[in-house]
Amino acid sequence: MKKAICLLFLFTWPLILHAVPPKKIPILVDTDIGTDIDDAFALALITRSRELGLLGVTTVSGDTRARARLAAKLLWESGFRRVPVVAGEPGRPLPMEQTRWAEDFHSPQLLSESAVNFLDATLRRLPGTTTIVAIGPLTNIAALLQKDPAIAKKISRIVMMG
């Protein structure tokens, strides 16, 4: 009898583990998608992650609106049509061949507010729980911290690619 219970437990344990999905880590992605392929890969991986809950994407560096359209189209095609995408302050022009794929793309998920205001509002709505994944230059993050240094206490952590 004891052996049967152990075997039952052993074979049902994987089902129990999958029955209760883990709580997703809320993340905001700040990206310079469109220059190299790595940011597109990162965003695609995030959309397929069971551990991460994507709250929004902000773009940085160069033509941030073109980058935002690219991120939004990638999300749209992946079925993530409600994830907001916000362009940061534009910078000096850079070659961005990948953005041609999304030149004429329009979506309600493309917000017109500033990236810094979007980051600020999201962090205030979910204080202490949100991770910022910074995979581009830190212009938006710096502007956010300059706007209100106290916002740093509302960030769970910052994960950077460098």
Backbone as numpy.savetxt, mean C-alpha at the origin, in Angstrom:
# Nx Ny Nz CAx CAy CAz Cx Cy Cz
-8.44 -45.46 21.59 -9.26 -44.27 21.59 -8.39 -43.01 21.59
-7.36 -43.02 22.44 -6.46 -41.89 22.54 -5.76 -41.64 21.21
-5.37 -42.72 20.55 -4.70 -42.62 19.25 -5.65 -42.03 18.20
-6.90 -42.42 18.23 -7.89 -41.91 17.28 -8.10 -40.41 17.47
-8.14 -39.95 18.71 -8.32 -38.52 18.98 -7.10 -37.75 18.51
-5.91 -38.29 18.76 -4.69 -37.64 18.30 -4.65 -37.54 16.77
-5.03 -38.61 16.10 -5.06 -38.60 14.63 -6.10 -37.61 14.11
-7.25 -37.57 14.73 -8.30 -36.63 14.34 -7.79 -35.19 14.48
-7.16 -34.90 15.62 -6.61 -33.57 15.86 -5.53 -33.24 14.83
-4.64 -34.18 14.58 -3.55 -33.99 13.65 -4.06 -33.64 12.24
-5.11 -34.32 11.80 -5.63 -34.10 10.46 -6.58 -32.91 10.36
-7.18 -32.49 11.45 -8.09 -31.35 11.40 -7.41 -30.04 11.76
-6.22 -30.08 12.37 -5.54 -28.86 12.77 -5.32 -27.89 11.60
-4.88 -28.34 10.42 -4.74 -27.40 9.30 -6.06 -26.73 8.93
-7.16 -27.43 9.03 -8.47 -26.84 8.74 -8.82 -25.77 9.77
-8.48 -26.03 11.02 -8.75 -25.06 12.08 -7.93 -23.80 11.84
-6.67 -23.97 11.47 -5.80 -22.81 11.23 -6.33 -21.94 10.09
-6.86 -22.56 9.05 -7.37 -21.80 7.91 -8.77 -21.28 8.16
-9.48 -21.79 9.13 -10.84 -21.35 9.42 -10.85 -19.95 10.03
-9.79 -19.61 10.77 -9.71 -18.30 11.40 -8.60 -17.51 10.71
-8.99 -16.66 9.76 -7.95 -15.92 9.04 -7.24 -14.95 9.99
-5.94 -14.77 9.82 -5.22 -13.84 10.69 -5.67 -12.40 10.41
-5.60 -11.58 11.44 -5.94 -10.17 11.26 -4.90 -9.53 10.36
-5.35 -8.83 9.36 -4.42 -8.22 8.40 -3.76 -6.98 8.99
-2.50 -6.79 8.62 -1.75 -5.61 9.04 -2.13 -4.48 8.09
-2.72 -3.40 8.62 -3.07 -2.28 7.74 -1.82 -1.55 7.26
-1.71 -1.36 5.94 -0.54 -0.69 5.39 -0.94 0.41 4.41
-0.07 1.40 4.34 -0.12 2.45 3.33 1.17 2.31 2.53
1.07 2.30 1.21 2.25 2.17 0.36 2.56 3.52 -0.26
3.80 3.96 -0.10 4.28 5.20 -0.71 5.33 4.78 -1.74
5.04 5.02 -3.01 5.83 4.40 -4.08 6.20 5.36 -5.21
7.30 5.03 -5.86 7.67 5.72 -7.10 7.52 4.74 -8.28
6.41 4.01 -8.26 6.09 3.04 -9.30 6.22 3.68 -10.69
6.73 2.91 -11.63 6.78 3.40 -13.00 8.18 3.59 -13.55
9.17 3.64 -12.69 10.54 3.82 -13.16 11.19 2.45 -13.38
11.18 1.64 -12.34 11.69 0.27 -12.41 10.52 -0.67 -12.11
10.69 -1.93 -12.39 9.60 -2.90 -12.23 9.38 -3.32 -10.78
10.34 -3.05 -9.89 10.26 -3.56 -8.52 9.04 -3.08 -7.76
8.64 -1.83 -7.95 7.47 -1.31 -7.22 6.17 -1.96 -7.72
6.09 -2.21 -9.01 4.91 -2.89 -9.56 4.83 -4.31 -9.00
5.95 -4.98 -8.92 5.98 -6.32 -8.33 5.56 -6.27 -6.87
6.09 -5.29 -6.14 5.75 -5.16 -4.71 4.25 -4.94 -4.54
3.67 -4.06 -5.34 2.24 -3.79 -5.24 1.42 -5.03 -5.61
1.84 -5.74 -6.62 1.15 -6.98 -7.00 1.22 -8.01 -5.87
2.37 -8.15 -5.25 2.51 -9.09 -4.13 1.63 -8.69 -2.95
1.55 -7.41 -2.68 0.71 -6.92 -1.58 -0.76 -7.27 -1.83
-1.20 -7.16 -3.07 -2.60 -7.46 -3.37 -2.93 -8.93 -3.16
-1.94 -9.79 -3.19 -2.15 -11.22 -3.02 -1.80 -11.72 -1.62
-1.41 -10.82 -0.75 -0.98 -11.20 0.58 -2.18 -11.44 1.51
-2.11 -12.49 2.28 -3.12 -12.76 3.30 -2.83 -11.97 4.57
-1.61 -11.50 4.72 -1.20 -10.82 5.95 -1.38 -9.31 5.92
-1.45 -8.73 4.71 -1.47 -7.28 4.57 -2.82 -6.77 4.08
-3.27 -5.69 4.67 -4.50 -5.02 4.26 -4.15 -3.65 3.70
-4.25 -3.49 2.40 -3.85 -2.26 1.73 -4.91 -1.18 1.92
-4.55 -0.10 2.61 -5.46 1.01 2.88 -5.40 2.09 1.81
-4.26 2.18 1.13 -4.11 3.21 0.13 -2.69 3.26 -0.39
-2.54 3.96 -1.52 -1.24 4.11 -2.17 -1.03 5.59 -2.44
0.16 6.08 -2.12 0.55 7.44 -2.49 1.78 7.34 -3.39
1.91 8.32 -4.28 3.03 8.29 -5.22 3.96 9.47 -4.98
5.20 9.27 -5.37 6.24 10.25 -5.09 7.23 10.28 -6.26
7.83 11.43 -6.51 8.94 11.61 -7.44 8.49 11.77 -8.89
8.97 12.81 -9.52 8.66 13.04 -10.94 7.20 13.32 -11.18
6.66 12.74 -12.22 5.25 12.92 -12.58 4.40 12.00 -11.69
4.05 12.51 -10.53 3.34 11.69 -9.54 1.92 11.34 -9.99
1.33 12.15 -10.84 -0.02 11.83 -11.35 0.05 10.63 -12.30
1.06 10.60 -13.17 1.23 9.44 -14.06 1.50 8.19 -13.23
2.29 8.33 -12.19 2.57 7.20 -11.30 1.28 6.73 -10.61
0.47 7.69 -10.19 -0.80 7.35 -9.53 -1.73 6.60 -10.49
-1.80 7.06 -11.74 -2.63 6.35 -12.72 -2.14 4.92 -12.92
-0.82 4.74 -12.97 -0.26 3.40 -13.13 -0.61 2.51 -11.94
-0.43 3.02 -10.73 -0.75 2.24 -9.53 -2.24 1.91 -9.50
-3.08 2.88 -9.83 -4.53 2.66 -9.81 -4.94 1.62 -10.86
-4.35 1.69 -12.04 -4.71 0.70 -13.07 -4.25 -0.69 -12.67
-3.05 -0.79 -12.10 -2.58 -2.09 -11.64 -3.54 -2.65 -10.58
-3.94 -1.81 -9.64 -4.90 -2.24 -8.61 -6.24 -2.60 -9.23
-6.71 -1.79 -10.15 -8.00 -2.02 -10.82 -8.00 -3.38 -11.52
-6.96 -3.63 -12.28 -6.86 -4.90 -13.02 -6.73 -6.09 -12.08
-6.24 -5.84 -10.85 -6.09 -6.91 -9.86 -7.35 -7.11 -9.03
-8.38 -6.29 -9.30 -9.62 -6.42 -8.54 -9.68 -5.56 -7.29
-8.67 -4.74 -7.06 -8.64 -3.85 -5.90 -9.11 -2.46 -6.33
-10.39 -2.35 -6.59 -10.95 -1.14 -7.20 -11.39 -0.10 -6.19
-11.29 -0.41 -4.92 -11.70 0.56 -3.90 -10.53 1.10 -3.10
-9.34 0.69 -3.45 -8.14 1.17 -2.75 -7.81 2.56 -3.29
-7.84 3.58 -2.44 -7.53 4.94 -2.92 -6.07 5.08 -3.33
-5.86 5.89 -4.36 -4.51 6.18 -4.86 -4.41 7.71 -4.96
-3.34 8.26 -4.39 -3.20 9.71 -4.31 -1.80 10.12 -4.76
-1.74 11.09 -5.65 -0.46 11.59 -6.15 0.15 12.55 -5.14
1.46 12.42 -4.96 2.20 13.36 -4.13 2.59 14.59 -4.94
3.38 15.47 -4.33 3.86 16.65 -5.04 4.76 16.23 -6.18
4.58 16.80 -7.37 5.43 16.42 -8.49 6.87 16.88 -8.27
7.78 16.17 -8.89 9.20 16.50 -8.82 9.75 16.73 -10.21
11.06 16.71 -10.33 11.66 16.93 -11.64 11.32 15.77 -12.57
11.14 16.04 -13.84 10.77 14.99 -14.81 11.80 13.86 -14.85
11.28 12.64 -14.94 12.11 11.44 -15.03 11.56 10.55 -16.13
12.42 9.74 -16.77 11.89 8.79 -17.75 11.09 7.70 -17.04
9.85 7.49 -17.51 8.96 6.51 -16.88 8.19 5.77 -17.96
8.81 4.82 -18.60 8.19 4.09 -19.71 6.94 3.32 -19.27
6.94 2.78 -18.07 5.82 1.94 -17.62 4.51 2.71 -17.54
4.57 4.01 -17.33 3.34 4.78 -17.14 2.51 4.90 -18.42
3.11 4.60 -19.58 2.33 4.66 -20.82 1.15 3.70 -20.80
1.27 2.57 -20.08 0.20 1.57 -19.97 -1.07 2.18 -19.39
-0.92 3.23 -18.59 -2.07 3.80 -17.90 -2.35 5.25 -18.31
-1.84 5.68 -19.46 -1.97 7.08 -19.88 -3.40 7.61 -19.83
-4.34 6.87 -20.34 -5.72 7.35 -20.41 -6.62 6.73 -19.33
-6.03 6.15 -18.31 -6.81 5.46 -17.29 -7.46 6.47 -16.34
-8.74 6.26 -16.08 -9.49 7.08 -15.12 -10.24 6.15 -14.19
-10.32 6.53 -12.93 -10.97 5.68 -11.94 -11.38 6.54 -10.75
-12.50 6.20 -10.11 -12.89 6.93 -8.90 -11.92 6.71 -7.75
-11.05 5.71 -7.85 -10.10 5.49 -6.77 -8.94 6.49 -6.81
-8.80 7.22 -7.91 -7.79 8.27 -8.01 -8.33 9.51 -7.32
-7.80 9.83 -6.17 -8.28 10.97 -5.39 -7.48 12.22 -5.74
-8.13 13.38 -5.61 -7.47 14.62 -5.98 -6.84 15.34 -4.79
-7.04 14.83 -3.58 -6.42 15.47 -2.42 -4.90 15.26 -2.43
-4.20 15.94 -1.56 -2.76 15.76 -1.51 -2.40 14.45 -0.81
-1.28 13.88 -1.20 -0.82 12.62 -0.60 -0.58 12.81 0.89
-0.02 13.93 1.28 0.27 14.19 2.69 -1.03 14.25 3.50
-2.04 14.93 2.97 -3.32 15.00 3.69 -3.98 13.62 3.77
-3.87 12.83 2.72 -4.43 11.47 2.74 -3.72 10.61 3.79
-2.40 10.65 3.81 -1.64 9.89 4.81 -2.02 10.34 6.22
-2.08 11.64 6.43 -2.42 12.21 7.73 -3.81 11.74 8.19
-4.79 11.86 7.32 -6.16 11.48 7.67 -6.27 9.97 7.97
-5.59 9.17 7.18 -5.65 7.71 7.39 -5.00 7.33 8.71
-3.85 7.92 9.01 -3.16 7.61 10.26 -3.96 8.08 11.47
-4.66 9.19 11.35 -5.49 9.68 12.46 -6.73 8.79 12.66
-7.23 8.24 11.56 -8.40 7.35 11.64 -8.04 6.02 12.28
-6.81 5.57 12.09 -6.35 4.28 12.62 -5.04 4.48 13.40
-5.07 5.24 14.48 -3.82 5.57 15.17 -3.12 4.35 15.77
-1.81 4.29 15.53 -0.99 3.26 16.14 -1.11 1.87 15.53
-1.88 1.73 14.46 -2.07 0.39 13.88 -1.52 0.27 12.47
-1.22 1.37 11.83 -0.89 1.37 10.41 0.62 1.41 10.16
1.07 0.55 9.26 2.46 0.51 8.83 2.57 1.25 7.50
3.57 2.10 7.38 3.86 2.75 6.11 4.96 1.93 5.43
4.70 1.53 4.19 5.68 0.82 3.38 6.19 1.82 2.35
7.40 2.32 2.58 7.98 3.36 1.73 8.95 2.71 0.75
8.54 2.63 -0.51 9.38 2.00 -1.52 9.78 2.99 -2.61
9.90 4.23 -2.20 10.35 5.30 -3.09 11.05 6.35 -2.24
11.46 7.46 -2.85 12.04 8.55 -2.07 11.07 8.98 -0.96
11.59 9.46 0.13 10.77 9.74 1.32 10.17 11.14 1.36
9.93 11.73 0.20 9.40 13.09 0.13 8.06 13.23 0.83
7.11 12.33 0.56 5.79 12.41 1.20 5.88 12.19 2.70
6.71 11.26 3.12 6.85 10.95 4.54 7.48 12.14 5.26
8.50 12.74 4.65 9.14 13.92 5.24 8.15 15.07 5.36
7.37 15.30 4.31 6.38 16.39 4.35 5.31 16.12 5.41
4.92 14.87 5.56 3.94 14.50 6.59 4.48 14.80 7.98
5.72 14.42 8.25 6.32 14.64 9.57 6.62 16.12 9.81
6.92 16.87 8.75 7.13 18.31 8.91 5.81 19.01 9.20
4.75 18.56 8.56 3.43 19.16 8.78 3.01 19.02 10.23
3.23 17.83 10.81 2.85 17.58 12.19 3.76 16.49 12.77
4.83 16.89 13.45 5.75 15.89 14.01 5.06 14.89 14.95
3.97 15.27 15.57 3.26 14.37 16.49 2.60 13.19 15.77
2.46 13.29 14.45 1.84 12.19 13.69 2.70 10.93 13.78
3.99 11.09 14.07 4.89 9.94 14.18 4.38 8.94 15.21
3.74 9.41 16.26 3.21 8.52 17.30 2.01 7.71 16.81
1.41 8.12 15.71 0.25 7.41 15.17 0.65 6.35 14.13
1.93 6.31 13.78 2.46 5.33 12.84 2.93 4.12 13.61
2.43 2.94 13.27 2.88 1.72 13.94 4.34 1.47 13.65
4.71 1.54 12.37 6.10 1.39 11.95 6.22 1.83 10.51
7.46 2.06 10.12 7.77 2.38 8.72 8.72 1.30 8.22
8.34 0.68 7.12 9.19 -0.33 6.47 9.66 0.30 5.17
10.99 0.32 4.97 11.55 1.00 3.81 12.36 0.05 2.95
12.39 0.38 1.68 13.31 -0.28 0.77 14.45 0.72 0.56
15.65 0.25 0.67 16.76 1.19 0.50 17.97 0.49 -0.07
